[in-house]
Amino acid sequence: VYSGDTNYPGSTSAVIVQCVNQAPSISSANSSTVIVLNTGQSFSVLTTGFPASTITTGDPLPVGVTLSPAGVLSGTPATGTAGTYVLNLTASNGVAPDATQVFTLTIAKRNQTINFNAQPTAQYGTTFNINPTATSGLAVTVTASGGCSMVTATSVHMDSATVNCVLTASQAGNADYNAAPNEIETVTAQRASTTVSVVPNPSQSSYSYPMTFTVTVTSAGGIPTGTVTLSGGSPNQNITVPLDALGQAQITTGLPYLIVVFLLGPVPHGTLFTGTNPLNFTYNGDANFNTDSQTTSHTVYPAPTQVNVTSDVNPSALGQSVIFTITVSTTPPGVGIPPGTVVLYDGLNPISGTLTLTNGVATFTTSALTFGAHNISAQYTS
């Protein structure tokens, strides 16, 4: 810049560029880590020196990763590229010497997690499905311990009603993904539900006639074991007996008193049912099966009877003593000897008082019959 004087004005020269060159050097870190398959990641190699350096390498880069002349490592590492890569970087700007750096590029595996929401409870003997998934999309392996076992890769069977089921889901990873943390689910074991059904045979019966109840206990968890209790009825029942290998029991009643038969073992109990009697059949459960019951009514009708009258002498003379024998018996399907009383009639007129049956038989003696034919009959009253 000329400042001038009294005779000459000031002036400014044109600008010339005077370059002071400097050899390059690399000032950034000598390593970097990027995640396989992740986009938007980059690392810039920083240099000093003048003019600006161009960064190159003679080493192969992972597929999907590029190195720009400005020294920017970027891109999306392709599947299967996880690992460590040693790159010999060279920074050149035309001023000797070039700068070099051994650079370590690590392509890291992705992390993954497992989503696993098993059902909270399961009954003994049942099979339930599971569907764990990994954020990687890779297949998940499940192992079972405790009170359950694997049926297939996606179904579990409950082997116990008292020991909980422990399910462990794992994913070991692959070339692109790290192993996922195990996910553990506990399924609470429960006893299996049961259903009691009762079939009487016959559906209606007569007093003193044998009747059989078939009690069946079923469950989705298998064939229940344990006992069945019969209660209720008239008189009140309280009988506990075992189920057979099919989960069934039979109860048979008959004379001379109530006989309850379970698995062919007779147990005497009380007197016979009469009328309509609500009966309760209860399965008492076991370690693996819950209780259940069914209430049913079985109608027991009076046993049919017949009355026979005989005389010891017929015909008889006027004033002669005649003995009438009245016999009351049951007719099928009734069995047994009826108790009670009878009255003897001549036509419509009673000729005896109330006669008490003994072993089903009563007698009446009379010598008061008049001349002629007499229609003698007897009426039984239980």
DRENDREN-158080 format. One record per residue (C-alpha): residue number from 1; residue in three letters; x, y negated, z negated. Coordinates in Angstrom, 3 decimals. Last residue first. Example, Ala and Ser with C-alpha at 12.3 -4.5 7.8 and 13.67 -1.06 7.14 Angstrom:
<kolvexs>
KOLVEX     k     r          x          y          z
KOLVEX     2   SER     13.670      1.060     -7.140
KOLVEX     1   ALA     12.300      4.500     -7.800
</kolvexs>
This chain:
<kolvexs>
KOLVEX     k     r          x          y          z
KOLVEX   382   SER    -98.409    101.060    -53.480
KOLVEX   381   THR   -102.138    101.712    -53.299
KOLVEX   380   TYR   -103.194    104.976    -51.660
KOLVEX   379   GLN   -106.866    105.583    -50.893
KOLVEX   378   ALA   -108.273    109.079    -51.139
KOLVEX   377   SER   -111.075    110.825    -49.268
KOLVEX   376   ILE   -113.939    113.249    -50.004
KOLVEX   375   ASN   -116.923    113.331    -47.699
KOLVEX   374   HIS   -119.356    115.508    -49.710
KOLVEX   373   ALA   -121.666    118.151    -48.263
KOLVEX   372   GLY   -124.629    119.257    -50.272
KOLVEX   371   PHE   -125.590    120.095    -53.876
KOLVEX   370   THR   -124.081    117.806    -56.518
KOLVEX   369   LEU   -120.448    117.377    -57.544
KOLVEX   368   ALA   -119.923    116.872    -61.263
KOLVEX   367   SER   -117.416    119.660    -61.903
KOLVEX   366   THR   -114.340    117.411    -61.444
KOLVEX   365   THR   -110.527    117.707    -61.503
KOLVEX   364   PHE   -108.212    115.085    -60.048
KOLVEX   363   THR   -104.619    115.615    -58.989
KOLVEX   362   ALA   -101.776    113.253    -58.003
KOLVEX   361   VAL    -98.720    113.855    -55.774
KOLVEX   360   GLY    -95.953    111.613    -54.365
KOLVEX   359   ASN    -93.321    112.762    -56.832
KOLVEX   358   THR    -95.813    111.887    -59.541
KOLVEX   357   LEU    -98.533    109.607    -58.302
KOLVEX   356   THR   -100.656    107.754    -60.829
KOLVEX   355   LEU   -104.437    108.165    -60.513
KOLVEX   354   THR   -106.649    105.118    -60.822
KOLVEX   353   GLY   -110.107    106.268    -61.864
KOLVEX   352   SER   -111.888    108.985    -60.074
KOLVEX   351   ILE   -115.218    109.320    -58.278
KOLVEX   350   PRO   -114.952    106.152    -56.218
KOLVEX   349   ASN   -118.037    105.700    -54.036
KOLVEX   348   LEU   -117.778    105.003    -50.322
KOLVEX   347   GLY   -117.979    108.649    -49.297
KOLVEX   346   ASP   -116.888    110.542    -52.360
KOLVEX   345   TYR   -113.686    108.614    -53.115
KOLVEX   344   LEU   -110.430    109.443    -54.936
KOLVEX   343   VAL   -108.185    106.525    -56.013
KOLVEX   342   VAL   -104.414    106.572    -55.576
KOLVEX   341   THR   -101.446    105.091    -57.430
KOLVEX   340   GLY    -97.826    104.110    -56.861
KOLVEX   339   PRO    -94.585    105.832    -55.786
KOLVEX   338   PRO    -93.767    106.826    -52.197
KOLVEX   337   ILE    -91.397    109.749    -51.627
KOLVEX   336   GLY    -88.641    109.070    -49.093
KOLVEX   335   VAL    -88.436    108.329    -45.401
KOLVEX   334   GLY    -89.994    105.792    -43.084
KOLVEX   333   PRO    -89.390    105.979    -39.331
KOLVEX   332   PRO    -91.329    108.166    -39.348
KOLVEX   331   THR    -94.244    108.881    -41.694
KOLVEX   330   THR    -94.101    108.579    -45.447
KOLVEX   329   SER    -95.953    110.884    -47.836
KOLVEX   328   VAL    -98.907    110.672    -50.225
KOLVEX   327   THR   -100.409    113.932    -51.514
KOLVEX   326   ILE   -103.793    114.059    -53.264
KOLVEX   325   THR   -104.780    117.377    -54.855
KOLVEX   324   PHE   -108.485    117.877    -55.702
KOLVEX   323   ILE   -109.291    120.443    -58.387
KOLVEX   322   VAL   -112.904    121.699    -58.410
KOLVEX   321   SER   -114.771    122.861    -61.525
KOLVEX   320   GLN   -118.036    124.647    -60.683
KOLVEX   319   GLY   -121.204    122.853    -61.683
KOLVEX   318   LEU   -122.952    123.740    -58.443
KOLVEX   317   ALA   -120.857    126.289    -56.614
KOLVEX   316   SER   -117.813    125.504    -54.478
KOLVEX   315   PRO   -117.099    125.621    -50.770
KOLVEX   314   ASN   -114.166    124.989    -50.823
KOLVEX   313   VAL   -111.930    125.861    -53.754
KOLVEX   312   ASP   -108.513    124.397    -54.628
KOLVEX   311   SER   -109.249    121.122    -52.893
KOLVEX   310   THR   -107.005    119.201    -50.472
KOLVEX   309   VAL   -106.510    115.509    -49.812
KOLVEX   308   ASN   -103.771    114.112    -47.530
KOLVEX   307   VAL   -102.578    110.490    -47.479
KOLVEX   306   GLN   -100.239    109.042    -44.845
KOLVEX   305   THR    -97.587    106.361    -45.162
KOLVEX   304   PRO    -95.808    103.759    -43.031
KOLVEX   303   ALA    -92.760    102.152    -44.717
KOLVEX   302   PRO    -93.361     98.558    -45.735
KOLVEX   301   TYR    -91.552     96.120    -43.399
KOLVEX   300   VAL    -87.962     94.968    -43.702
KOLVEX   299   THR    -87.234     91.718    -41.894
KOLVEX   298   HIS    -83.592     90.832    -41.383
KOLVEX   297   SER    -82.552     87.229    -41.628
KOLVEX   296   THR    -79.146     85.954    -40.542
KOLVEX   295   THR    -76.448     83.709    -41.913
KOLVEX   294   GLN    -73.117     83.706    -40.145
KOLVEX   293   SER    -69.741     82.996    -41.652
KOLVEX   292   ASP    -66.269     81.738    -40.804
KOLVEX   291   THR    -62.866     81.779    -42.480
KOLVEX   290   ASN    -59.646     80.698    -40.815
KOLVEX   289   PHE    -57.160     83.132    -39.290
KOLVEX   288   ASN    -53.371     83.466    -39.640
KOLVEX   287   ALA    -52.734     84.227    -43.306
KOLVEX   286   ASP    -56.126     85.875    -43.677
KOLVEX   285   GLY    -59.755     84.827    -43.417
KOLVEX   284   ASN    -62.700     85.671    -45.655
KOLVEX   283   TYR    -65.151     86.512    -42.882
KOLVEX   282   THR    -68.561     85.847    -44.360
KOLVEX   281   PHE    -71.836     87.630    -43.575
KOLVEX   280   ASN    -74.780     85.924    -45.277
KOLVEX   279   LEU    -78.141     87.676    -45.418
KOLVEX   278   PRO    -81.503     85.929    -45.558
KOLVEX   277   ASN    -84.104     88.531    -46.566
KOLVEX   276   THR    -87.596     88.806    -45.077
KOLVEX   275   GLY    -89.652     91.333    -47.045
KOLVEX   274   THR    -88.161     94.296    -48.865
KOLVEX   273   PHE    -84.569     95.373    -49.260
KOLVEX   272   LEU    -83.870     98.627    -51.023
KOLVEX   271   THR    -82.347     98.999    -54.423
KOLVEX   270   GLY    -78.889     98.350    -55.845
KOLVEX   269   HIS    -75.630     99.171    -54.118
KOLVEX   268   PRO    -74.093    102.512    -53.303
KOLVEX   267   VAL    -70.855    102.219    -51.265
KOLVEX   266   PRO    -70.433    104.577    -48.327
KOLVEX   265   GLY    -67.069    104.597    -46.442
KOLVEX   264   LEU    -67.601    105.226    -42.732
KOLVEX   263   LEU    -65.750    102.071    -41.727
KOLVEX   262   PHE    -68.045    100.008    -43.851
KOLVEX   261   VAL    -71.179    101.749    -45.126
KOLVEX   260   VAL    -73.603    100.038    -47.481
KOLVEX   259   ILE    -76.071    102.459    -49.022
KOLVEX   258   LEU    -79.151    100.961    -50.637
KOLVEX   257   TYR    -80.873    103.582    -52.706
KOLVEX   256   PRO    -82.135    107.062    -51.990
KOLVEX   255   LEU    -82.117    106.165    -49.144
KOLVEX   254   GLY    -80.681    103.953    -46.392
KOLVEX   253   THR    -78.429    101.033    -45.441
KOLVEX   252   THR    -75.609    100.907    -42.848
KOLVEX   251   ILE    -73.013     98.142    -42.639
KOLVEX   250   GLN    -70.517     98.299    -39.785
KOLVEX   249   ALA    -67.258     96.361    -39.563
KOLVEX   248   GLN    -65.432     94.896    -36.581
KOLVEX   247   GLY    -62.127     93.152    -35.849
KOLVEX   246   LEU    -61.058     95.825    -33.390
KOLVEX   245   ALA    -58.523     97.391    -35.771
KOLVEX   244   ASP    -61.209     97.719    -38.456
KOLVEX   243   LEU    -62.343     94.965    -40.781
KOLVEX   242   PRO    -62.104     95.505    -44.516
KOLVEX   241   VAL    -64.935     95.429    -47.098
KOLVEX   240   THR    -66.381     92.949    -49.568
KOLVEX   239   ILE    -69.844     93.505    -51.048
KOLVEX   238   ASN    -71.882     90.995    -53.025
KOLVEX   237   GLN    -75.585     91.532    -52.341
KOLVEX   236   ASN    -78.563     89.875    -54.006
KOLVEX   235   PRO    -81.616     92.122    -54.294
KOLVEX   234   SER    -82.992     90.811    -52.047
KOLVEX   233   GLY    -80.573     89.419    -49.510
KOLVEX   232   GLY    -77.573     87.210    -50.137
KOLVEX   231   SER    -73.980     88.321    -49.740
KOLVEX   230   LEU    -72.001     90.535    -47.373
KOLVEX   229   THR    -68.250     89.869    -47.474
KOLVEX   228   VAL    -65.905     90.602    -44.580
KOLVEX   227   THR    -62.242     91.436    -45.040
KOLVEX   226   GLY    -58.836     90.962    -43.503
KOLVEX   225   THR    -57.618     91.110    -39.931
KOLVEX   224   PRO    -58.486     88.872    -37.014
KOLVEX   223   ILE    -57.981     90.001    -33.402
KOLVEX   222   GLY    -56.232     87.333    -31.341
KOLVEX   221   GLY    -55.828     83.545    -31.485
KOLVEX   220   ALA    -58.930     82.826    -29.406
KOLVEX   219   SER    -60.837     84.385    -32.287
KOLVEX   218   THR    -63.467     87.059    -32.868
KOLVEX   217   VAL    -65.071     88.603    -35.964
KOLVEX   216   THR    -67.700     91.276    -35.293
KOLVEX   215   VAL    -70.236     92.524    -37.854
KOLVEX   214   THR    -72.417     95.476    -36.834
KOLVEX   213   PHE    -75.391     95.769    -39.166
KOLVEX   212   THR    -77.009     99.194    -39.446
KOLVEX   211   MET    -80.466    100.087    -40.746
KOLVEX   210   PRO    -81.655    103.265    -42.507
KOLVEX   209   TYR    -85.398    103.458    -43.139
KOLVEX   208   SER    -86.374    103.105    -46.821
KOLVEX   207   TYR    -88.711    100.205    -46.083
KOLVEX   206   SER    -89.168     99.795    -42.356
KOLVEX   205   SER    -86.876     98.091    -39.915
KOLVEX   204   GLN    -86.641     95.165    -37.561
KOLVEX   203   SER    -83.751     94.425    -35.137
KOLVEX   202   PRO    -82.843     98.111    -35.344
KOLVEX   201   ASN    -79.932     97.881    -35.428
KOLVEX   200   PRO    -78.709     94.493    -36.623
KOLVEX   199   VAL    -76.089     92.541    -34.625
KOLVEX   198   VAL    -73.920     90.059    -36.504
KOLVEX   197   SER    -71.462     87.533    -35.078
KOLVEX   196   VAL    -68.644     85.800    -36.917
KOLVEX   195   THR    -66.506     83.270    -35.051
KOLVEX   194   THR    -62.905     82.430    -35.930
KOLVEX   193   SER    -60.636     79.398    -35.769
KOLVEX   192   ALA    -56.886     80.028    -35.859
KOLVEX   191   ARG    -54.806     78.987    -38.851
KOLVEX   190   GLN    -52.745     75.871    -38.266
KOLVEX   189   ALA    -49.101     75.194    -37.430
KOLVEX   188   THR    -47.928     71.577    -37.263
KOLVEX   187   VAL    -46.061     70.804    -34.060
KOLVEX   186   THR    -42.662     69.216    -34.660
KOLVEX   185   GLU    -41.036     67.353    -31.759
KOLVEX   184   ILE    -37.288     66.927    -31.296
KOLVEX   183   GLU    -35.813     64.734    -28.531
KOLVEX   182   ASN    -32.177     65.383    -27.687
KOLVEX   181   PRO    -30.108     62.374    -26.645
KOLVEX   180   ALA    -29.736     62.377    -22.865
KOLVEX   179   ALA    -26.594     63.689    -21.210
KOLVEX   178   ASN    -24.951     61.044    -19.052
KOLVEX   177   TYR    -26.264     60.470    -15.573
KOLVEX   176   ASP    -24.654     60.224    -12.118
KOLVEX   175   ALA    -22.754     63.504    -11.728
KOLVEX   174   ASN    -25.287     65.330    -13.863
KOLVEX   173   GLY    -27.034     65.013    -17.230
KOLVEX   172   ALA    -27.561     67.694    -19.861
KOLVEX   171   GLN    -31.246     66.986    -20.489
KOLVEX   170   SER    -32.652     68.262    -23.773
KOLVEX   169   ALA    -36.043     68.810    -25.442
KOLVEX   168   THR    -36.141     70.532    -28.840
KOLVEX   167   LEU    -39.481     71.960    -29.992
KOLVEX   166   VAL    -40.036     72.916    -33.644
KOLVEX   165   CYS    -43.230     74.875    -34.408
KOLVEX   164   ASN    -44.378     74.827    -38.017
KOLVEX   163   VAL    -44.465     78.015    -40.074
KOLVEX   162   THR    -47.809     78.861    -41.724
KOLVEX   161   ALA    -50.130     79.836    -38.879
KOLVEX   160   SER    -47.434     81.665    -36.962
KOLVEX   159   ASP    -46.629     82.775    -33.414
KOLVEX   158   MET    -47.920     79.704    -31.595
KOLVEX   157   HIS    -47.189     80.123    -27.874
KOLVEX   156   VAL    -45.553     77.347    -25.843
KOLVEX   155   SER    -45.952     76.391    -22.188
KOLVEX   154   THR    -43.822     74.262    -19.831
KOLVEX   153   ALA    -40.706     76.355    -19.193
KOLVEX   152   THR    -42.801     79.479    -19.638
KOLVEX   151   VAL    -43.926     81.412    -22.704
KOLVEX   150   MET    -41.631     79.612    -25.145
KOLVEX   149   SER    -41.899     80.719    -28.761
KOLVEX   148   CYS    -43.502     79.421    -31.935
KOLVEX   147   GLY    -43.285     79.482    -35.730
KOLVEX   146   GLY    -39.794     78.122    -36.142
KOLVEX   145   SER    -37.838     77.570    -32.953
KOLVEX   144   ALA    -38.580     76.557    -29.392
KOLVEX   143   THR    -36.223     75.356    -26.644
KOLVEX   142   VAL    -37.138     72.784    -24.018
KOLVEX   141   THR    -35.172     71.918    -20.860
KOLVEX   140   VAL    -35.847     68.656    -19.003
KOLVEX   139   ALA    -35.582     68.367    -15.218
KOLVEX   138   LEU    -33.960     65.198    -13.858
KOLVEX   137   GLY    -36.099     62.143    -13.108
KOLVEX   136   SER    -33.457     59.960    -14.710
KOLVEX   135   THR    -35.979     58.573    -17.207
KOLVEX   134   ALA    -36.401     62.154    -18.414
KOLVEX   133   THR    -39.738     63.936    -18.713
KOLVEX   132   PRO    -41.354     66.256    -21.259
KOLVEX   131   ASN    -44.552     68.026    -20.151
KOLVEX   130   ILE    -45.837     70.542    -22.718
KOLVEX   129   ASN    -48.663     73.047    -22.451
KOLVEX   128   PHE    -50.395     74.947    -25.238
KOLVEX   127   THR    -50.808     78.631    -26.029
KOLVEX   126   THR    -52.939     79.841    -28.938
KOLVEX   125   GLY    -52.222     82.667    -31.368
KOLVEX   124   TYR    -52.109     80.468    -34.445
KOLVEX   123   GLN    -53.615     77.049    -33.950
KOLVEX   122   ALA    -51.709     74.016    -32.717
KOLVEX   121   THR    -51.054     70.572    -34.167
KOLVEX   120   PRO    -49.433     67.269    -33.175
KOLVEX   119   GLN    -49.508     67.710    -29.388
KOLVEX   118   ALA    -46.097     67.216    -27.803
KOLVEX   117   ASN    -45.056     63.715    -26.785
KOLVEX   116   PHE    -41.666     63.912    -25.106
KOLVEX   115   ASN    -40.065     61.082    -23.140
KOLVEX   114   ILE    -36.361     61.771    -22.751
KOLVEX   113   THR    -33.716     59.094    -22.338
KOLVEX   112   GLN    -31.034     58.381    -19.730
KOLVEX   111   ASN    -27.684     56.606    -19.571
KOLVEX   110   ARG    -26.084     55.857    -16.226
KOLVEX   109   LYS    -22.667     57.172    -15.378
KOLVEX   108   ALA    -19.755     54.756    -15.184
KOLVEX   107   ILE    -17.785     53.725    -12.085
KOLVEX   106   THR    -14.457     52.653    -13.543
KOLVEX   105   LEU    -12.178     50.389    -11.513
KOLVEX   104   THR     -8.536     50.290    -12.684
KOLVEX   103   PHE     -6.370     47.607    -11.106
KOLVEX   102   VAL     -2.628     47.913    -10.493
KOLVEX   101   GLN     -1.671     44.349     -9.691
KOLVEX   100   THR      0.351     42.753     -6.960
KOLVEX    99   ALA      1.345     39.133     -6.191
KOLVEX    98   ASP      2.963     38.331     -2.839
KOLVEX    97   PRO      6.443     36.745     -2.991
KOLVEX    96   ALA      6.553     34.698     -0.952
KOLVEX    95   VAL      4.216     32.005      0.132
KOLVEX    94   GLY      1.825     32.991      2.874
KOLVEX    93   ASN     -1.153     33.212      0.529
KOLVEX    92   SER     -1.212     36.916     -0.399
KOLVEX    91   ALA     -2.749     38.690     -3.417
KOLVEX    90   THR     -2.300     42.474     -3.337
KOLVEX    89   LEU     -4.417     44.909     -5.323
KOLVEX    88   ASN     -3.356     48.500     -5.943
KOLVEX    87   LEU     -6.603     50.210     -6.855
KOLVEX    86   VAL     -6.909     53.091     -9.324
KOLVEX    85   TYR    -10.452     54.565     -9.318
KOLVEX    84   THR    -12.101     56.200    -12.344
KOLVEX    83   GLY    -15.289     58.252    -12.069
KOLVEX    82   ALA    -18.936     58.120    -11.034
KOLVEX    81   THR    -19.276     58.222     -7.252
KOLVEX    80   GLY    -21.927     60.981     -7.038
KOLVEX    79   THR    -24.736     58.637     -6.158
KOLVEX    78   ALA    -23.521     55.467     -4.487
KOLVEX    77   PRO    -21.995     52.482     -6.250
KOLVEX    76   THR    -24.104     49.426     -5.436
KOLVEX    75   GLY    -22.054     46.449     -4.298
KOLVEX    74   SER    -19.380     44.113     -5.629
KOLVEX    73   LEU    -15.636     43.570     -6.069
KOLVEX    72   VAL    -14.891     39.891     -5.357
KOLVEX    71   GLY    -11.289     39.114     -4.413
KOLVEX    70   ALA    -11.816     36.204     -2.019
KOLVEX    69   PRO    -11.047     38.558      0.868
KOLVEX    68   SER    -14.104     40.593     -0.290
KOLVEX    67   LEU    -13.739     43.995     -1.912
KOLVEX    66   THR    -16.649     46.374     -1.277
KOLVEX    65   VAL    -18.434     49.086     -3.307
KOLVEX    64   GLY    -21.095     51.400     -1.824
KOLVEX    63   VAL    -18.841     54.421     -1.535
KOLVEX    62   PRO    -16.027     54.068     -4.037
KOLVEX    61   LEU    -13.040     52.143     -2.666
KOLVEX    60   PRO    -10.103     53.729     -0.884
KOLVEX    59   ASP     -6.683     52.275     -1.669
KOLVEX    58   GLY     -4.885     49.852      0.633
KOLVEX    57   THR     -6.058     46.851     -1.251
KOLVEX    56   THR     -6.541     43.236     -0.233
KOLVEX    55   ILE     -6.992     39.852     -1.877
KOLVEX    54   THR     -6.444     36.674      0.154
KOLVEX    53   SER     -4.880     33.885     -1.852
KOLVEX    52   ALA     -5.709     30.229     -1.922
KOLVEX    51   PRO     -2.824     27.931     -0.838
KOLVEX    50   PHE     -1.325     27.541     -3.334
KOLVEX    49   GLY     -0.977     29.645     -6.459
KOLVEX    48   THR     -3.307     31.124     -9.053
KOLVEX    47   THR     -5.500     34.205     -8.796
KOLVEX    46   LEU     -8.743     35.591    -10.269
KOLVEX    45   VAL    -10.120     38.956     -9.146
KOLVEX    44   SER    -13.884     38.618     -9.368
KOLVEX    43   PHE    -16.023     41.496    -10.640
KOLVEX    42   SER    -19.550     42.283     -9.476
KOLVEX    41   GLN    -22.815     43.927    -10.500
KOLVEX    40   GLY    -26.070     43.041     -8.779
KOLVEX    39   THR    -27.116     46.625     -8.129
KOLVEX    38   ASN    -26.713     49.634    -10.373
KOLVEX    37   LEU    -26.318     53.047     -8.669
KOLVEX    36   VAL    -23.278     53.927    -10.782
KOLVEX    35   ILE    -22.553     51.433    -13.498
KOLVEX    34   VAL    -19.577     49.074    -13.260
KOLVEX    33   THR    -16.397     48.980    -15.351
KOLVEX    32   SER    -13.455     46.636    -14.845
KOLVEX    31   SER     -9.673     46.731    -15.207
KOLVEX    30   ASN     -6.549     44.602    -14.726
KOLVEX    29   ALA     -7.963     41.452    -16.209
KOLVEX    28   SER     -7.681     38.223    -14.232
KOLVEX    27   SER     -4.536     36.088    -13.677
KOLVEX    26   ILE     -3.139     37.382    -10.398
KOLVEX    25   SER     -0.205     35.380     -9.075
KOLVEX    24   PRO      0.344     33.625     -5.760
KOLVEX    23   ALA      3.496     31.772     -4.637
KOLVEX    22   GLN      3.203     28.020     -4.875
KOLVEX    21   ASN      3.277     25.547     -2.023
KOLVEX    20   VAL      3.713     21.839     -2.496
KOLVEX    19   CYS      1.762     20.240      0.284
KOLVEX    18   GLN      2.157     16.555      1.319
KOLVEX    17   VAL     -0.993     15.378      2.951
KOLVEX    16   ILE     -0.685     11.991      4.723
KOLVEX    15   VAL     -3.026      9.183      3.955
KOLVEX    14   ALA     -3.006      6.206      6.388
KOLVEX    13   SER     -1.266      3.072      5.243
KOLVEX    12   THR     -2.827      0.222      3.371
KOLVEX    11   SER     -2.468     -3.512      4.192
KOLVEX    10   GLY     -1.652     -6.838      2.572
KOLVEX     9   PRO     -1.688    -10.159      4.476
KOLVEX     8   TYR      1.525    -11.786      5.729
KOLVEX     7   ASN      2.702    -15.389      5.432
KOLVEX     6   THR      1.965    -16.110      1.815
KOLVEX     5   ASP      2.771    -12.576      0.798
KOLVEX     4   GLY      1.392     -9.026      1.422
KOLVEX     3   SER      0.377     -6.292     -1.067
KOLVEX     2   TYR      1.502     -3.413      1.091
KOLVEX     1   VAL      0.000      0.000      0.000
</kolvexs>
